[in-house]
Amino acid sequence: MTRLDERRESSRFRRRQTRTATAIEQQFASNDYLSLSQHPQVLKAAKDALDRWGFGSGGSPLLSGYSNAHRELEEALAEWLDVEAVVLFNSGFAANHGTISTLIQTGTIYFDRLSHASLIDGIRSTKRRFKRFEHNRIADLSAELTPTAEDWVVSEGTFSMDGDRIPEQELSELQQRSKVSVLLDDAHGLGVWGEQGLASYGALRDNIRLLTGTFGKAFGASGAFVAGSGDDIEELIQFCREYIYSTAFPPAQAAAIQAALTVIRSDEGAELRARLADNIDNFKGQLQQRQLNLIASDSPIQSWVVGDDQLVMLLKQQLQQAGFAVSAVRPPTVPEGSARIRFSLQAQHQPQHIAALCQQLDKLS
């Protein structure tokens, strides 16, 4: 029996889920936290850019694929983040893997045990010595692992599966004391909370050497970026294989992302974040009343830990049949025994939408 045959017979066989044009009141699986994928300004920017540039970029960024739309987006992101330079990637996986494998050349790499697969694979590719630390136990790095200025700390800002946040004060104190270099992946935080949507990065910017983020969450699009010093970004442009040997994403995509950034930084963006925060509080309160095993999180990521792999798939199927899109997450994506239903809240959810989902949870067998 092949490995694929074994997987087919197990409870962990993965199947692609075909997305339909599900109404917003039914969609609790999407990472489109601010609902910007349907925002009129974002759609108009994409359509106008399609008329101007066409669809594809035509090549890699170092050949024919880099347009004024890409350059303007990089400049807008650099201004928002107050960094010297930004470079764009096709995906968060490519950004994380490529940045780590290209730029981390010295010392030991310390990383949170719940870090995203793209960070872990990038770390393994460096051939550097690495050590995992227990989830969000930054204090243990000072007490037990003692990183130095030659070393790196790699972590997410808001964790993609549990939805909790990095302890910012502890990381800041560690970096100031040890001068360790920090790479922060704030994909699930940027745009979602904080002043101008700067999330954990806003509190930690003086302690961060490199920031990675994606456009597939709060920006309502796809693609990713890396932000940092001019020298670090130039080194990625010159030597990062994930950047050099990939076709650039379309100019229309860059224009749409820049329009989404404009919304995120505006008063409307602040209103969307406030509405999203209200939805999170409402949803958490309703699930806590039902005494479900909910992981503590103030982010749009709310996870009900079921435990059993087969049961979690059955619960997802029952919710889907009732018209509610949710995510079922099983090992190895999450630790053994922590299979879960993962709910993603959005700014455009209304109280009645959340109430309808919670009423459906009451009916699950």
C-alpha positions, 0 to 999 in steps of 0.5 A: 500500500502506498503512502497515498493509499494509506492517507485515503483510508485514514480520517485525515485524507484532505479534499479540496473544498470548492468555494461557491458564491456563499452569502456573507451571513453563511461564510465563517471560513474565509480570512477576509476579515475586513470584507475588503474583497468585495469593497467598491474601491478595491473592485474599481481599482482592480477593474481600472488596472485590468483595462490599463495593464491587462491580466498577467504580469508577463514575467518575473520581477527582474525581467518584465513583470515589475510595473509601476503598480508594483512599485507604487504598492511597495512605496505605499507599504513602506510609508505605512510601516515606516521602513526603508523598503518593501518587496512583494512575493506571490504568497506568504509561504514564498515570502517566509521560506525565501526570506529565512533561507536567504537572509539568516546566515548566522547563529541559532534560530529560536522559534515558537513551536506553533509557528506556521509551516512556511517559517518552519520549512524556511528554518530547516532549509538554512541548515542553521542550528535551531531550537523550538520554545514552548508556545508564547513562552518568550520569557524562557528564552532569557531564562534557559536559551540565552540568545545573543546578537548572532541569533534570531527569534522567529514568530507569528504576531497573531497565530493562525490556528489558535488566534492568540497573540505574541507577548509583545512586552516580553519580546521587546525586553528580550530584543533590547537585552540580547540584541537578537534579530527578530523576524515577525510574521504578522499575516493574521494581525495586520489590518485587523487591529491597532492604530491604522491596523498595524497590530503587533508590529505597531508596538514592536517596530523598534524591535523588529528587523524583518516583517512579513505579511500577506494580502490574503487576510485583511487585505482581501486579496492574495500575495505577500510582502517583506519589509525591512532595511534597504540592504536586507530587501536588496539582498532578497531582490538579488539572491532570493530564489522564490522571488527571482524565479517566480512570475510576478503577480498581476499589476491589477492585483497590486492596484487592488491591494493598494486600494485596500491599504487606503481603506485600512488606513482610513476612518472607514478602516477604523470603523471596520476594525471596531465592527469586527471587534464587536463581532468577535466579542459577540461570538465569543460570548455566545460560545462561552454560554454554550460551554464549548471548548474555545481557545482563548483569542481576541482575534477573528480566529475562534477555534472550538477544540473537538479533539476527535478527527472524525467527529470534527469532520462530521460537525463540519459536514453538518454545518455545511449542509445547514449552509454555514461555511466553517473550517475543520482543522486536523493534525498535523496542522494542529497538535494531536488531540486538538482537531477543531472547528475554526471560525473566522469572523468578518466585519460585515457579519451582522448580529443575526448572522452570528445568532443563526450560526450559534443556533445551528451549533445547538442542533449538532448531533 
